[in-house]
Every structure is written in C-alpha cells, then in structure tokens.
Amino acid sequence: MYATGTGGTLEQNSWAPATGWSGWTNLGGSLIAESPSALRDPATGNLEVYAVTSSGKLRQAAWHPAAGWRTANLGGNLAGL
C-alpha cells in the first residue's frame, strides 16, 4: 500500500501473511496529495510507483528484487492534474 505522508513523502506499508502489516516506511520525496499510483510491470515483474511532486514533475520509484528501490524523475509539468 502506498500513500502520501503528512510531510508530502511517499509512504509504504506492506502485508505478509506470516507477520501481518509491516508498518509505514518513509520512501522520501515531496509529493502532492493526489499521488501516488502503484502498478506491477508484467514485462519485468517489478513494482512501480508513480507520483507527482510538489513542483509538478512526474516521479517513478521502481522496486527491483536484486537492487531495492530505484527512483527516476520523469519530468513534465503536471501541477494542474
């Protein structure tokens, strides 16, 4: 589960059947309240989260099992969305 934290950061909370909810983890960033959206890329199997930053740029965070989280600024001017 992904959400925008009170400070505008990307927050993650995950579920594991054996242990339950992990608790919220701060993944950083400076997002607007309408963000984020998560999806699984069927081509790679990676989890990807997309969000709009407070400056209107599209940002991607992708989970790679071997490398952890990687982020990319995809640019744009999306403040009006």
mmCIF file of the N, C-alpha and C atoms, coordinates in Angstrom:
data_MODEL
# 
_entry.id   MODEL 
# 
loop_
_atom_site.group_PDB 
_atom_site.id 
_atom_site.type_symbol 
_atom_site.label_atom_id 
_atom_site.label_alt_id 
_atom_site.label_comp_id 
_atom_site.label_asym_id 
_atom_site.label_entity_id 
_atom_site.label_seq_id 
_atom_site.pdbx_PDB_ins_code 
_atom_site.Cartn_x 
_atom_site.Cartn_y 
_atom_site.Cartn_z 
_atom_site.occupancy 
_atom_site.B_iso_or_equiv 
_atom_site.pdbx_formal_charge 
_atom_site.auth_seq_id 
_atom_site.auth_comp_id 
_atom_site.auth_asym_id 
_atom_site.auth_atom_id 
_atom_site.pdbx_PDB_model_num 
ATOM 1   N N  . MET A 1 1  ? 0.839  -1.145  0.000   1.00 0.00 ? 1  MET A N  1 
ATOM 2   C CA . MET A 1 1  ? 0.000  0.000   0.000   1.00 0.00 ? 1  MET A CA 1 
ATOM 3   C C  . MET A 1 1  ? 0.905  1.234   0.000   1.00 0.00 ? 1  MET A C  1 
ATOM 4   N N  . TYR A 1 2  ? 0.528  2.238   -0.795  1.00 0.00 ? 2  TYR A N  1 
ATOM 5   C CA . TYR A 1 2  ? 1.294  3.470   -0.895  1.00 0.00 ? 2  TYR A CA 1 
ATOM 6   C C  . TYR A 1 2  ? 0.401  4.658   -0.623  1.00 0.00 ? 2  TYR A C  1 
ATOM 7   N N  . ALA A 1 3  ? 0.968  5.668   0.012   1.00 0.00 ? 3  ALA A N  1 
ATOM 8   C CA . ALA A 1 3  ? 0.206  6.872   0.331   1.00 0.00 ? 3  ALA A CA 1 
ATOM 9   C C  . ALA A 1 3  ? 1.163  8.050   0.443   1.00 0.00 ? 3  ALA A C  1 
ATOM 10  N N  . THR A 1 4  ? 0.590  9.248   0.388   1.00 0.00 ? 4  THR A N  1 
ATOM 11  C CA . THR A 1 4  ? 1.367  10.454  0.621   1.00 0.00 ? 4  THR A CA 1 
ATOM 12  C C  . THR A 1 4  ? 1.319  10.756  2.109   1.00 0.00 ? 4  THR A C  1 
ATOM 13  N N  . GLY A 1 5  ? 2.488  10.862  2.729   1.00 0.00 ? 5  GLY A N  1 
ATOM 14  C CA . GLY A 1 5  ? 2.570  11.163  4.157   1.00 0.00 ? 5  GLY A CA 1 
ATOM 15  C C  . GLY A 1 5  ? 2.235  12.608  4.453   1.00 0.00 ? 5  GLY A C  1 
ATOM 16  N N  . THR A 1 6  ? 2.072  12.935  5.720   1.00 0.00 ? 6  THR A N  1 
ATOM 17  C CA . THR A 1 6  ? 1.703  14.296  6.115   1.00 0.00 ? 6  THR A CA 1 
ATOM 18  C C  . THR A 1 6  ? 2.753  15.320  5.707   1.00 0.00 ? 6  THR A C  1 
ATOM 19  N N  . GLY A 1 7  ? 3.991  14.926  5.565   1.00 0.00 ? 7  GLY A N  1 
ATOM 20  C CA . GLY A 1 7  ? 5.049  15.830  5.122   1.00 0.00 ? 7  GLY A CA 1 
ATOM 21  C C  . GLY A 1 7  ? 5.254  15.807  3.621   1.00 0.00 ? 7  GLY A C  1 
ATOM 22  N N  . GLY A 1 8  ? 4.356  15.127  2.880   1.00 0.00 ? 8  GLY A N  1 
ATOM 23  C CA . GLY A 1 8  ? 4.474  15.053  1.431   1.00 0.00 ? 8  GLY A CA 1 
ATOM 24  C C  . GLY A 1 8  ? 5.390  13.954  0.937   1.00 0.00 ? 8  GLY A C  1 
ATOM 25  N N  . THR A 1 9  ? 5.812  13.053  1.796   1.00 0.00 ? 9  THR A N  1 
ATOM 26  C CA . THR A 1 9  ? 6.698  11.964  1.395   1.00 0.00 ? 9  THR A CA 1 
ATOM 27  C C  . THR A 1 9  ? 5.897  10.754  0.927   1.00 0.00 ? 9  THR A C  1 
ATOM 28  N N  . LEU A 1 10 ? 6.536  9.896   0.144   1.00 0.00 ? 10 LEU A N  1 
ATOM 29  C CA . LEU A 1 10 ? 5.931  8.637   -0.271  1.00 0.00 ? 10 LEU A CA 1 
ATOM 30  C C  . LEU A 1 10 ? 6.088  7.645   0.873   1.00 0.00 ? 10 LEU A C  1 
ATOM 31  N N  . GLU A 1 11 ? 4.986  7.030   1.289   1.00 0.00 ? 11 GLU A N  1 
ATOM 32  C CA . GLU A 1 11 ? 4.985  6.076   2.391   1.00 0.00 ? 11 GLU A CA 1 
ATOM 33  C C  . GLU A 1 11 ? 4.533  4.712   1.884   1.00 0.00 ? 11 GLU A C  1 
ATOM 34  N N  . GLN A 1 12 ? 5.123  3.642   2.424   1.00 0.00 ? 12 GLN A N  1 
ATOM 35  C CA . GLN A 1 12 ? 4.793  2.271   2.032   1.00 0.00 ? 12 GLN A CA 1 
ATOM 36  C C  . GLN A 1 12 ? 4.428  1.466   3.272   1.00 0.00 ? 12 GLN A C  1 
ATOM 37  N N  . ASN A 1 13 ? 3.397  0.627   3.139   1.00 0.00 ? 13 ASN A N  1 
ATOM 38  C CA . ASN A 1 13 ? 3.011  -0.331  4.175   1.00 0.00 ? 13 ASN A CA 1 
ATOM 39  C C  . ASN A 1 13 ? 2.692  -1.627  3.444   1.00 0.00 ? 13 ASN A C  1 
ATOM 40  N N  . SER A 1 14 ? 3.349  -2.720  3.804   1.00 0.00 ? 14 SER A N  1 
ATOM 41  C CA . SER A 1 14 ? 3.140  -3.981  3.083   1.00 0.00 ? 14 SER A CA 1 
ATOM 42  C C  . SER A 1 14 ? 2.602  -5.062  4.017   1.00 0.00 ? 14 SER A C  1 
ATOM 43  N N  . TRP A 1 15 ? 1.945  -6.050  3.409   1.00 0.00 ? 15 TRP A N  1 
ATOM 44  C CA . TRP A 1 15 ? 1.328  -7.156  4.138   1.00 0.00 ? 15 TRP A CA 1 
ATOM 45  C C  . TRP A 1 15 ? 2.037  -8.458  3.820   1.00 0.00 ? 15 TRP A C  1 
ATOM 46  N N  . ALA A 1 16 ? 2.359  -9.222  4.847   1.00 0.00 ? 16 ALA A N  1 
ATOM 47  C CA . ALA A 1 16 ? 2.889  -10.575 4.695   1.00 0.00 ? 16 ALA A CA 1 
ATOM 48  C C  . ALA A 1 16 ? 2.007  -11.500 5.530   1.00 0.00 ? 16 ALA A C  1 
ATOM 49  N N  . PRO A 1 17 ? 1.506  -12.608 4.946   1.00 0.00 ? 17 PRO A N  1 
ATOM 50  C CA . PRO A 1 17 ? 0.598  -13.484 5.685   1.00 0.00 ? 17 PRO A CA 1 
ATOM 51  C C  . PRO A 1 17 ? 1.147  -13.961 7.029   1.00 0.00 ? 17 PRO A C  1 
ATOM 52  N N  . ALA A 1 18 ? 2.428  -14.212 7.111   1.00 0.00 ? 18 ALA A N  1 
ATOM 53  C CA . ALA A 1 18 ? 3.005  -14.752 8.348   1.00 0.00 ? 18 ALA A CA 1 
ATOM 54  C C  . ALA A 1 18 ? 3.180  -13.698 9.438   1.00 0.00 ? 18 ALA A C  1 
ATOM 55  N N  . THR A 1 19 ? 3.371  -12.440 9.044   1.00 0.00 ? 19 THR A N  1 
ATOM 56  C CA . THR A 1 19 ? 3.701  -11.409 10.041  1.00 0.00 ? 19 THR A CA 1 
ATOM 57  C C  . THR A 1 19 ? 2.724  -10.246 10.092  1.00 0.00 ? 19 THR A C  1 
ATOM 58  N N  . GLY A 1 20 ? 1.826  -10.138 9.119   1.00 0.00 ? 20 GLY A N  1 
ATOM 59  C CA . GLY A 1 20 ? 0.870  -9.032  9.084   1.00 0.00 ? 20 GLY A CA 1 
ATOM 60  C C  . GLY A 1 20 ? 1.458  -7.786  8.436   1.00 0.00 ? 20 GLY A C  1 
ATOM 61  N N  . TRP A 1 21 ? 0.910  -6.618  8.798   1.00 0.00 ? 21 TRP A N  1 
ATOM 62  C CA . TRP A 1 21 ? 1.357  -5.360  8.208   1.00 0.00 ? 21 TRP A CA 1 
ATOM 63  C C  . TRP A 1 21 ? 2.752  -4.991  8.717   1.00 0.00 ? 21 TRP A C  1 
ATOM 64  N N  . SER A 1 22 ? 3.563  -4.440  7.819   1.00 0.00 ? 22 SER A N  1 
ATOM 65  C CA . SER A 1 22 ? 4.947  -4.104  8.152   1.00 0.00 ? 22 SER A CA 1 
ATOM 66  C C  . SER A 1 22 ? 5.071  -2.830  8.967   1.00 0.00 ? 22 SER A C  1 
ATOM 67  N N  . GLY A 1 23 ? 4.100  -1.943  8.852   1.00 0.00 ? 23 GLY A N  1 
ATOM 68  C CA . GLY A 1 23 ? 4.239  -0.604  9.415   1.00 0.00 ? 23 GLY A CA 1 
ATOM 69  C C  . GLY A 1 23 ? 4.706  0.334   8.315   1.00 0.00 ? 23 GLY A C  1 
ATOM 70  N N  . TRP A 1 24 ? 4.391  1.601   8.434   1.00 0.00 ? 24 TRP A N  1 
ATOM 71  C CA . TRP A 1 24 ? 4.712  2.557   7.375   1.00 0.00 ? 24 TRP A CA 1 
ATOM 72  C C  . TRP A 1 24 ? 6.210  2.811   7.297   1.00 0.00 ? 24 TRP A C  1 
ATOM 73  N N  . THR A 1 25 ? 6.729  2.816   6.059   1.00 0.00 ? 25 THR A N  1 
ATOM 74  C CA . THR A 1 25 ? 8.126  3.116   5.778   1.00 0.00 ? 25 THR A CA 1 
ATOM 75  C C  . THR A 1 25 ? 8.182  4.353   4.898   1.00 0.00 ? 25 THR A C  1 
ATOM 76  N N  . ASN A 1 26 ? 8.984  5.322   5.272   1.00 0.00 ? 26 ASN A N  1 
ATOM 77  C CA . ASN A 1 26 ? 9.138  6.555   4.515   1.00 0.00 ? 26 ASN A CA 1 
ATOM 78  C C  . ASN A 1 26 ? 10.103 6.303   3.355   1.00 0.00 ? 26 ASN A C  1 
ATOM 79  N N  . LEU A 1 27 ? 9.631  6.512   2.112   1.00 0.00 ? 27 LEU A N  1 
ATOM 80  C CA . LEU A 1 27 ? 10.471 6.343   0.925   1.00 0.00 ? 27 LEU A CA 1 
ATOM 81  C C  . LEU A 1 27 ? 10.950 7.681   0.376   1.00 0.00 ? 27 LEU A C  1 
ATOM 82  N N  . GLY A 1 28 ? 10.644 8.780   1.073   1.00 0.00 ? 28 GLY A N  1 
ATOM 83  C CA . GLY A 1 28 ? 11.138 10.097  0.684   1.00 0.00 ? 28 GLY A CA 1 
ATOM 84  C C  . GLY A 1 28 ? 10.274 10.782  -0.359  1.00 0.00 ? 28 GLY A C  1 
ATOM 85  N N  . GLY A 1 29 ? 10.789 11.871  -0.879  1.00 0.00 ? 29 GLY A N  1 
ATOM 86  C CA . GLY A 1 29 ? 10.107 12.625  -1.918  1.00 0.00 ? 29 GLY A CA 1 
ATOM 87  C C  . GLY A 1 29 ? 9.341  13.810  -1.368  1.00 0.00 ? 29 GLY A C  1 
ATOM 88  N N  . SER A 1 30 ? 8.727  14.537  -2.269  1.00 0.00 ? 30 SER A N  1 
ATOM 89  C CA . SER A 1 30 ? 7.902  15.696  -1.940  1.00 0.00 ? 30 SER A CA 1 
ATOM 90  C C  . SER A 1 30 ? 6.716  15.673  -2.893  1.00 0.00 ? 30 SER A C  1 
ATOM 91  N N  . LEU A 1 31 ? 5.634  15.003  -2.492  1.00 0.00 ? 31 LEU A N  1 
ATOM 92  C CA . LEU A 1 31 ? 4.519  14.699  -3.379  1.00 0.00 ? 31 LEU A CA 1 
ATOM 93  C C  . LEU A 1 31 ? 3.307  15.563  -3.078  1.00 0.00 ? 31 LEU A C  1 
ATOM 94  N N  . ILE A 1 32 ? 2.396  15.634  -4.057  1.00 0.00 ? 32 ILE A N  1 
ATOM 95  C CA . ILE A 1 32 ? 1.121  16.286  -3.820  1.00 0.00 ? 32 ILE A CA 1 
ATOM 96  C C  . ILE A 1 32 ? 0.114  15.247  -3.338  1.00 0.00 ? 32 ILE A C  1 
ATOM 97  N N  . ALA A 1 33 ? -0.959 15.671  -2.733  1.00 0.00 ? 33 ALA A N  1 
ATOM 98  C CA . ALA A 1 33 ? -1.908 14.766  -2.089  1.00 0.00 ? 33 ALA A CA 1 
ATOM 99  C C  . ALA A 1 33 ? -2.567 13.784  -3.054  1.00 0.00 ? 33 ALA A C  1 
ATOM 100 N N  . GLU A 1 34 ? -2.736 14.131  -4.327  1.00 0.00 ? 34 GLU A N  1 
ATOM 101 C CA . GLU A 1 34 ? -3.417 13.252  -5.278  1.00 0.00 ? 34 GLU A CA 1 
ATOM 102 C C  . GLU A 1 34 ? -2.565 12.060  -5.705  1.00 0.00 ? 34 GLU A C  1 
ATOM 103 N N  . SER A 1 35 ? -1.318 12.032  -5.345  1.00 0.00 ? 35 SER A N  1 
ATOM 104 C CA . SER A 1 35 ? -0.402 10.952  -5.684  1.00 0.00 ? 35 SER A CA 1 
ATOM 105 C C  . SER A 1 35 ? -0.430 9.951   -4.544  1.00 0.00 ? 35 SER A C  1 
ATOM 106 N N  . PRO A 1 36 ? 0.076  8.784   -4.665  1.00 0.00 ? 36 PRO A N  1 
ATOM 107 C CA . PRO A 1 36 ? 0.734  8.067   -5.740  1.00 0.00 ? 36 PRO A CA 1 
ATOM 108 C C  . PRO A 1 36 ? -0.161 6.984   -6.333  1.00 0.00 ? 36 PRO A C  1 
ATOM 109 N N  . SER A 1 37 ? 0.314  6.362   -7.410  1.00 0.00 ? 37 SER A N  1 
ATOM 110 C CA . SER A 1 37 ? -0.346 5.213   -8.024  1.00 0.00 ? 37 SER A CA 1 
ATOM 111 C C  . SER A 1 37 ? 0.677  4.110   -8.206  1.00 0.00 ? 37 SER A C  1 
ATOM 112 N N  . ALA A 1 38 ? 0.308  2.892   -7.849  1.00 0.00 ? 38 ALA A N  1 
ATOM 113 C CA . ALA A 1 38 ? 1.230  1.763   -7.940  1.00 0.00 ? 38 ALA A CA 1 
ATOM 114 C C  . ALA A 1 38 ? 0.737  0.760   -8.976  1.00 0.00 ? 38 ALA A C  1 
ATOM 115 N N  . LEU A 1 39 ? 1.680  0.062   -9.607  1.00 0.00 ? 39 LEU A N  1 
ATOM 116 C CA . LEU A 1 39 ? 1.349  -0.997  -10.546 1.00 0.00 ? 39 LEU A CA 1 
ATOM 117 C C  . LEU A 1 39 ? 2.487  -1.999  -10.604 1.00 0.00 ? 39 LEU A C  1 
ATOM 118 N N  . ARG A 1 40 ? 2.191  -3.156  -11.147 1.00 0.00 ? 40 ARG A N  1 
ATOM 119 C CA . ARG A 1 40 ? 3.214  -4.187  -11.368 1.00 0.00 ? 40 ARG A CA 1 
ATOM 120 C C  . ARG A 1 40 ? 3.464  -4.261  -12.861 1.00 0.00 ? 40 ARG A C  1 
ATOM 121 N N  . ASP A 1 41 ? 4.726  -4.116  -13.253 1.00 0.00 ? 41 ASP A N  1 
ATOM 122 C CA . ASP A 1 41 ? 5.092  -4.192  -14.660 1.00 0.00 ? 41 ASP A CA 1 
ATOM 123 C C  . ASP A 1 41 ? 5.137  -5.667  -15.065 1.00 0.00 ? 41 ASP A C  1 
ATOM 124 N N  . PRO A 1 42 ? 4.216  -6.128  -15.936 1.00 0.00 ? 42 PRO A N  1 
ATOM 125 C CA . PRO A 1 42 ? 4.195  -7.554  -16.289 1.00 0.00 ? 42 PRO A CA 1 
ATOM 126 C C  . PRO A 1 42 ? 5.432  -7.995  -17.066 1.00 0.00 ? 42 PRO A C  1 
ATOM 127 N N  . ALA A 1 43 ? 6.095  -7.076  -17.733 1.00 0.00 ? 43 ALA A N  1 
ATOM 128 C CA . ALA A 1 43 ? 7.284  -7.444  -18.505 1.00 0.00 ? 43 ALA A CA 1 
ATOM 129 C C  . ALA A 1 43 ? 8.470  -7.766  -17.601 1.00 0.00 ? 43 ALA A C  1 
ATOM 130 N N  . THR A 1 44 ? 8.618  -7.024  -16.501 1.00 0.00 ? 44 THR A N  1 
ATOM 131 C CA . THR A 1 44 ? 9.773  -7.220  -15.619 1.00 0.00 ? 44 THR A CA 1 
ATOM 132 C C  . THR A 1 44 ? 9.413  -7.852  -14.288 1.00 0.00 ? 44 THR A C  1 
ATOM 133 N N  . GLY A 1 45 ? 8.137  -7.769  -13.909 1.00 0.00 ? 45 GLY A N  1 
ATOM 134 C CA . GLY A 1 45 ? 7.712  -8.244  -12.603 1.00 0.00 ? 45 GLY A CA 1 
ATOM 135 C C  . GLY A 1 45 ? 7.994  -7.251  -11.493 1.00 0.00 ? 45 GLY A C  1 
ATOM 136 N N  . ASN A 1 46 ? 8.554  -6.086  -11.831 1.00 0.00 ? 46 ASN A N  1 
ATOM 137 C CA . ASN A 1 46 ? 8.887  -5.076  -10.837 1.00 0.00 ? 46 ASN A CA 1 
ATOM 138 C C  . ASN A 1 46 ? 7.654  -4.296  -10.414 1.00 0.00 ? 46 ASN A C  1 
ATOM 139 N N  . LEU A 1 47 ? 7.651  -3.836  -9.181  1.00 0.00 ? 47 LEU A N  1 
ATOM 140 C CA . LEU A 1 47 ? 6.627  -2.948  -8.673  1.00 0.00 ? 47 LEU A CA 1 
ATOM 141 C C  . LEU A 1 47 ? 7.049  -1.523  -8.989  1.00 0.00 ? 47 LEU A C  1 
ATOM 142 N N  . GLU A 1 48 ? 6.138  -0.725  -9.546  1.00 0.00 ? 48 GLU A N  1 
ATOM 143 C CA . GLU A 1 48 ? 6.440  0.662   -9.887  1.00 0.00 ? 48 GLU A CA 1 
ATOM 144 C C  . GLU A 1 48 ? 5.409  1.568   -9.240  1.00 0.00 ? 48 GLU A C  1 
ATOM 145 N N  . VAL A 1 49 ? 5.873  2.682   -8.700  1.00 0.00 ? 49 VAL A N  1 
ATOM 146 C CA . VAL A 1 49 ? 5.004  3.681   -8.092  1.00 0.00 ? 49 VAL A CA 1 
ATOM 147 C C  . VAL A 1 49 ? 5.251  4.992   -8.811  1.00 0.00 ? 49 VAL A C  1 
ATOM 148 N N  . TYR A 1 50 ? 4.166  5.645   -9.239  1.00 0.00 ? 50 TYR A N  1 
ATOM 149 C CA . TYR A 1 50 ? 4.255  6.929   -9.922  1.00 0.00 ? 50 TYR A CA 1 
ATOM 150 C C  . TYR A 1 50 ? 3.562  7.976   -9.070  1.00 0.00 ? 50 TYR A C  1 
ATOM 151 N N  . ALA A 1 51 ? 4.171  9.159   -8.992  1.00 0.00 ? 51 ALA A N  1 
ATOM 152 C CA . ALA A 1 51 ? 3.603  10.239  -8.195  1.00 0.00 ? 51 ALA A CA 1 
ATOM 153 C C  . ALA A 1 51 ? 4.001  11.570  -8.806  1.00 0.00 ? 51 ALA A C  1 
ATOM 154 N N  . VAL A 1 52 ? 3.201  12.594  -8.517  1.00 0.00 ? 52 VAL A N  1 
ATOM 155 C CA . VAL A 1 52 ? 3.505  13.947  -8.950  1.00 0.00 ? 52 VAL A CA 1 
ATOM 156 C C  . VAL A 1 52 ? 4.113  14.682  -7.765  1.00 0.00 ? 52 VAL A C  1 
ATOM 157 N N  . THR A 1 53 ? 5.278  15.303  -7.979  1.00 0.00 ? 53 THR A N  1 
ATOM 158 C CA . THR A 1 53 ? 5.940  16.036  -6.913  1.00 0.00 ? 53 THR A CA 1 
ATOM 159 C C  . THR A 1 53 ? 5.270  17.387  -6.705  1.00 0.00 ? 53 THR A C  1 
ATOM 160 N N  . SER A 1 54 ? 5.604  18.041  -5.620  1.00 0.00 ? 54 SER A N  1 
ATOM 161 C CA . SER A 1 54 ? 5.035  19.355  -5.328  1.00 0.00 ? 54 SER A CA 1 
ATOM 162 C C  . SER A 1 54 ? 5.436  20.395  -6.359  1.00 0.00 ? 54 SER A C  1 
ATOM 163 N N  . SER A 1 55 ? 6.493  20.139  -7.135  1.00 0.00 ? 55 SER A N  1 
ATOM 164 C CA . SER A 1 55 ? 6.899  21.059  -8.201  1.00 0.00 ? 55 SER A CA 1 
ATOM 165 C C  . SER A 1 55 ? 6.302  20.667  -9.559  1.00 0.00 ? 55 SER A C  1 
ATOM 166 N N  . GLY A 1 56 ? 5.396  19.667  -9.584  1.00 0.00 ? 56 GLY A N  1 
ATOM 167 C CA . GLY A 1 56 ? 4.688  19.296  -10.803 1.00 0.00 ? 56 GLY A CA 1 
ATOM 168 C C  . GLY A 1 56 ? 5.400  18.305  -11.696 1.00 0.00 ? 56 GLY A C  1 
ATOM 169 N N  . LYS A 1 57 ? 6.457  17.691  -11.227 1.00 0.00 ? 57 LYS A N  1 
ATOM 170 C CA . LYS A 1 57 ? 7.201  16.704  -12.020 1.00 0.00 ? 57 LYS A CA 1 
ATOM 171 C C  . LYS A 1 57 ? 6.694  15.294  -11.724 1.00 0.00 ? 57 LYS A C  1 
ATOM 172 N N  . LEU A 1 58 ? 6.680  14.441  -12.745 1.00 0.00 ? 58 LEU A N  1 
ATOM 173 C CA . LEU A 1 58 ? 6.318  13.042  -12.569 1.00 0.00 ? 58 LEU A CA 1 
ATOM 174 C C  . LEU A 1 58 ? 7.544  12.288  -12.070 1.00 0.00 ? 58 LEU A C  1 
ATOM 175 N N  . ARG A 1 59 ? 7.367  11.535  -10.994 1.00 0.00 ? 59 ARG A N  1 
ATOM 176 C CA . ARG A 1 59 ? 8.463  10.789  -10.374 1.00 0.00 ? 59 ARG A CA 1 
ATOM 177 C C  . ARG A 1 59 ? 8.095  9.310   -10.348 1.00 0.00 ? 59 ARG A C  1 
ATOM 178 N N  . GLN A 1 60 ? 9.079  8.446   -10.580 1.00 0.00 ? 60 GLN A N  1 
ATOM 179 C CA . GLN A 1 60 ? 8.873  6.997   -10.547 1.00 0.00 ? 60 GLN A CA 1 
ATOM 180 C C  . GLN A 1 60 ? 9.791  6.383   -9.504  1.00 0.00 ? 60 GLN A C  1 
ATOM 181 N N  . ALA A 1 61 ? 9.251  5.455   -8.722  1.00 0.00 ? 61 ALA A N  1 
ATOM 182 C CA . ALA A 1 61 ? 10.049 4.619   -7.844  1.00 0.00 ? 61 ALA A CA 1 
ATOM 183 C C  . ALA A 1 61 ? 9.758  3.187   -8.270  1.00 0.00 ? 61 ALA A C  1 
ATOM 184 N N  . ALA A 1 62 ? 10.790 2.423   -8.561  1.00 0.00 ? 62 ALA A N  1 
ATOM 185 C CA . ALA A 1 62 ? 10.612 1.040   -9.013  1.00 0.00 ? 62 ALA A CA 1 
ATOM 186 C C  . ALA A 1 62 ? 11.374 0.103   -8.088  1.00 0.00 ? 62 ALA A C  1 
ATOM 187 N N  . TRP A 1 63 ? 10.701 -0.985  -7.691  1.00 0.00 ? 63 TRP A N  1 
ATOM 188 C CA . TRP A 1 63 ? 11.319 -1.985  -6.826  1.00 0.00 ? 63 TRP A CA 1 
ATOM 189 C C  . TRP A 1 63 ? 11.912 -3.085  -7.676  1.00 0.00 ? 63 TRP A C  1 
ATOM 190 N N  . HIS A 1 64 ? 13.214 -3.291  -7.532  1.00 0.00 ? 64 HIS A N  1 
ATOM 191 C CA . HIS A 1 64 ? 13.936 -4.364  -8.213  1.00 0.00 ? 64 HIS A CA 1 
ATOM 192 C C  . HIS A 1 64 ? 14.381 -5.342  -7.126  1.00 0.00 ? 64 HIS A C  1 
ATOM 193 N N  . PRO A 1 65 ? 13.919 -6.599  -7.153  1.00 0.00 ? 65 PRO A N  1 
ATOM 194 C CA . PRO A 1 65 ? 14.242 -7.540  -6.079  1.00 0.00 ? 65 PRO A CA 1 
ATOM 195 C C  . PRO A 1 65 ? 15.737 -7.632  -5.764  1.00 0.00 ? 65 PRO A C  1 
ATOM 196 N N  . ALA A 1 66 ? 16.576 -7.551  -6.760  1.00 0.00 ? 66 ALA A N  1 
ATOM 197 C CA . ALA A 1 66 ? 18.015 -7.680  -6.517  1.00 0.00 ? 66 ALA A CA 1 
ATOM 198 C C  . ALA A 1 66 ? 18.675 -6.383  -6.060  1.00 0.00 ? 66 ALA A C  1 
ATOM 199 N N  . ALA A 1 67 ? 18.026 -5.229  -6.334  1.00 0.00 ? 67 ALA A N  1 
ATOM 200 C CA . ALA A 1 67 ? 18.676 -3.949  -6.062  1.00 0.00 ? 67 ALA A CA 1 
ATOM 201 C C  . ALA A 1 67 ? 17.902 -3.022  -5.132  1.00 0.00 ? 67 ALA A C  1 
ATOM 202 N N  . GLY A 1 68 ? 16.666 -3.360  -4.797  1.00 0.00 ? 68 GLY A N  1 
ATOM 203 C CA . GLY A 1 68 ? 15.856 -2.488  -3.950  1.00 0.00 ? 68 GLY A CA 1 
ATOM 204 C C  . GLY A 1 68 ? 15.198 -1.382  -4.762  1.00 0.00 ? 68 GLY A C  1 
ATOM 205 N N  . TRP A 1 69 ? 14.875 -0.278  -4.102  1.00 0.00 ? 69 TRP A N  1 
ATOM 206 C CA . TRP A 1 69 ? 14.186 0.836   -4.746  1.00 0.00 ? 69 TRP A CA 1 
ATOM 207 C C  . TRP A 1 69 ? 15.142 1.660   -5.587  1.00 0.00 ? 69 TRP A C  1 
ATOM 208 N N  . ARG A 1 70 ? 14.686 2.037   -6.765  1.00 0.00 ? 70 ARG A N  1 
ATOM 209 C CA . ARG A 1 70 ? 15.394 2.982   -7.633  1.00 0.00 ? 70 ARG A CA 1 
ATOM 210 C C  . ARG A 1 70 ? 14.383 4.044   -8.040  1.00 0.00 ? 70 ARG A C  1 
ATOM 211 N N  . THR A 1 71 ? 14.822 5.288   -8.070  1.00 0.00 ? 71 THR A N  1 
ATOM 212 C CA . THR A 1 71 ? 13.907 6.376   -8.423  1.00 0.00 ? 71 THR A CA 1 
ATOM 213 C C  . THR A 1 71 ? 14.387 7.080   -9.688  1.00 0.00 ? 71 THR A C  1 
ATOM 214 N N  . ALA A 1 72 ? 13.424 7.693   -10.377 1.00 0.00 ? 72 ALA A N  1 
ATOM 215 C CA . ALA A 1 72 ? 13.720 8.453   -11.593 1.00 0.00 ? 72 ALA A CA 1 
ATOM 216 C C  . ALA A 1 72 ? 12.777 9.639   -11.687 1.00 0.00 ? 72 ALA A C  1 
ATOM 217 N N  . ASN A 1 73 ? 13.304 10.762  -12.088 1.00 0.00 ? 73 ASN A N  1 
ATOM 218 C CA . ASN A 1 73 ? 12.483 11.941  -12.364 1.00 0.00 ? 73 ASN A CA 1 
ATOM 219 C C  . ASN A 1 73 ? 12.099 11.875  -13.826 1.00 0.00 ? 73 ASN A C  1 
ATOM 220 N N  . LEU A 1 74 ? 10.803 11.788  -14.111 1.00 0.00 ? 74 LEU A N  1 
ATOM 221 C CA . LEU A 1 74 ? 10.340 11.670  -15.492 1.00 0.00 ? 74 LEU A CA 1 
ATOM 222 C C  . LEU A 1 74 ? 9.960  13.015  -16.089 1.00 0.00 ? 74 LEU A C  1 
ATOM 223 N N  . GLY A 1 75 ? 10.103 14.097  -15.319 1.00 0.00 ? 75 GLY A N  1 
ATOM 224 C CA . GLY A 1 75 ? 9.885  15.451  -15.825 1.00 0.00 ? 75 GLY A CA 1 
ATOM 225 C C  . GLY A 1 75 ? 8.428  15.813  -15.993 1.00 0.00 ? 75 GLY A C  1 
ATOM 226 N N  . GLY A 1 76 ? 8.195  16.822  -16.814 1.00 0.00 ? 76 GLY A N  1 
ATOM 227 C CA . GLY A 1 76 ? 6.839  17.267  -17.081 1.00 0.00 ? 76 GLY A CA 1 
ATOM 228 C C  . GLY A 1 76 ? 6.436  18.441  -16.204 1.00 0.00 ? 76 GLY A C  1 
ATOM 229 N N  . ASN A 1 77 ? 5.230  18.923  -16.445 1.00 0.00 ? 77 ASN A N  1 
ATOM 230 C CA . ASN A 1 77 ? 4.637  19.996  -15.646 1.00 0.00 ? 77 ASN A CA 1 
ATOM 231 C C  . ASN A 1 77 ? 3.200  19.583  -15.394 1.00 0.00 ? 77 ASN A C  1 
ATOM 232 N N  . LEU A 1 78 ? 2.976  18.792  -14.337 1.00 0.00 ? 78 LEU A N  1 
ATOM 233 C CA . LEU A 1 78 ? 1.699  18.153  -14.086 1.00 0.00 ? 78 LEU A CA 1 
ATOM 234 C C  . LEU A 1 78 ? 0.942  18.760  -12.920 1.00 0.00 ? 78 LEU A C  1 
ATOM 235 N N  . ALA A 1 79 ? 1.298  19.950  -12.513 1.00 0.00 ? 79 ALA A N  1 
ATOM 236 C CA . ALA A 1 79 ? 0.696  20.561  -11.326 1.00 0.00 ? 79 ALA A CA 1 
ATOM 237 C C  . ALA A 1 79 ? -0.801 20.735  -11.468 1.00 0.00 ? 79 ALA A C  1 
ATOM 238 N N  . GLY A 1 80 ? -1.319 20.849  -12.685 1.00 0.00 ? 80 GLY A N  1 
ATOM 239 C CA . GLY A 1 80 ? -2.746 21.072  -12.875 1.00 0.00 ? 80 GLY A CA 1 
ATOM 240 C C  . GLY A 1 80 ? -3.589 19.818  -12.833 1.00 0.00 ? 80 GLY A C  1 
ATOM 241 N N  . LEU A 1 81 ? -3.001 18.647  -12.694 1.00 0.00 ? 81 LEU A N  1 
ATOM 242 C CA . LEU A 1 81 ? -3.767 17.399  -12.673 1.00 0.00 ? 81 LEU A CA 1 
ATOM 243 C C  . LEU A 1 81 ? -4.461 17.189  -11.361 1.00 0.00 ? 81 LEU A C  1 
# 
